[in-house]
Amino acid sequence: MSFTLPDLPYSYDALAPYMSRETLEYHHDKHHLAYVNNGNNLLKGTEFEGKSLEEIVKGSYGKNAGLFNNAAQHYNHLHFWNWLKPNGGGAIPGEIEKKLVEDFGSVDKFKEEFLAAGTTQFGSGWAWLALKDGKFVVEKTPNGENPLVKGGVPLLGVDVWEHSYYIDYRNRRPDYLKAFVENLVNWDYVAELYSKAA
């Protein structure tokens, strides 16, 4: 299965002022495309040809660093574009809100942990809400790693590589993360992923 770059599910201007057209053009059209092209080249002739993206990510972890990095970043970004939506944030679907309260004590406590994970991830990486052993957990991972390789199912991820926010926020990563949680998250997509995983 070769990797292909998806179209964005909204226009390049749709997420402004929280994420600009310029950021999306660089992030989607250049960075994500590079993971697709590099991943396809590194996939050729390996045991992972013909496997699903999830199988490639899990199988190459710790065995084929180049392929893993590009395949995992392709996986992460396929979801990332769907974790964003115009006029996002806001009301959280009932079953997700209930589970957040059950596992974190409150929605605010979840947001606090999620923002802290993204803020304290040193260098490039991601912060996640994942389903692990039936519970919602917050994790942070370096580079392209994601909860798949740690026995979890990613339900929400935020990219904290500098290319994700530097054009709009410069060095103010916490401001980017706050904007992501309050104004960009597509909670319906989180609910869709949870319904498949639960």
C-alpha positions, 0 to 999 in steps of 0.5 A, spaced: 500 500 500 503 506 497 502 512 501 498 518 498 497 525 500 490 527 502 486 533 500 485 538 506 478 537 509 477 544 508 480 550 505 487 553 506 483 559 510 478 556 514 482 555 520 484 562 521 486 566 525 488 560 529 492 557 524 494 561 517 493 559 510 501 559 510 502 554 515 497 549 512 500 550 505 507 549 508 505 543 513 500 540 508 503 541 502 511 541 503 512 537 510 506 532 509 508 531 502 515 529 504 513 524 509 509 521 503 514 521 498 520 519 503 515 513 506 514 510 499 521 510 497 523 507 503 517 502 503 520 499 496 523 492 497 521 491 504 517 486 508 512 491 509 510 492 502 502 491 501 501 492 509 496 497 512 499 503 514 498 501 521 501 495 520 507 498 517 507 503 523 507 498 528 512 493 524 517 498 523 518 501 530 525 499 533 527 495 526 527 500 520 527 507 523 527 511 516 521 507 514 518 508 521 519 516 522 516 517 515 510 512 516 508 514 523 508 521 521 504 520 515 499 516 519 499 522 525 498 527 519 492 523 516 489 524 523 491 531 524 488 534 518 481 531 521 482 533 528 482 540 526 476 544 523 473 551 522 470 553 529 472 547 533 473 546 540 466 548 544 461 542 546 464 535 546 460 529 544 456 526 550 460 519 550 467 523 550 465 528 555 463 522 560 469 518 559 473 524 560 470 526 567 470 518 568 478 518 567 480 525 569 475 527 574 473 533 569 474 536 562 478 541 565 483 537 568 484 533 561 485 539 558 490 541 563 494 535 562 493 535 555 496 542 554 502 540 559 504 534 555 504 538 549 508 544 552 513 540 556 514 535 550 522 537 549 523 538 542 519 535 536 513 531 538 506 530 539 501 530 545 495 525 545 489 523 548 489 515 547 485 509 549 489 504 553 486 498 557 479 501 556 481 508 559 483 515 556 490 517 558 494 523 556 501 521 553 507 525 549 511 522 544 518 524 541 518 526 533 513 521 530 512 516 535 504 515 537 500 511 542 500 505 537 507 503 538 505 503 546 499 499 546 494 505 545 489 507 540 490 515 538 484 519 539 486 526 539 493 528 537 496 535 537 503 536 533 508 540 537 513 540 531 515 547 530 513 547 523 506 546 526 506 553 529 512 557 528 509 561 522 503 563 527 506 563 534 513 563 533 516 561 540 509 561 544 507 554 543 503 554 549 498 559 546 498 555 540 496 549 544 490 553 547 488 555 541 488 548 538 484 546 544 479 552 545 478 553 537 480 548 533 479 541 535 474 537 531 471 533 537 466 529 532 472 526 529 475 524 536 468 521 537 468 517 531 475 514 532 473 512 539 466 508 537 471 504 532 476 503 538 471 502 544 
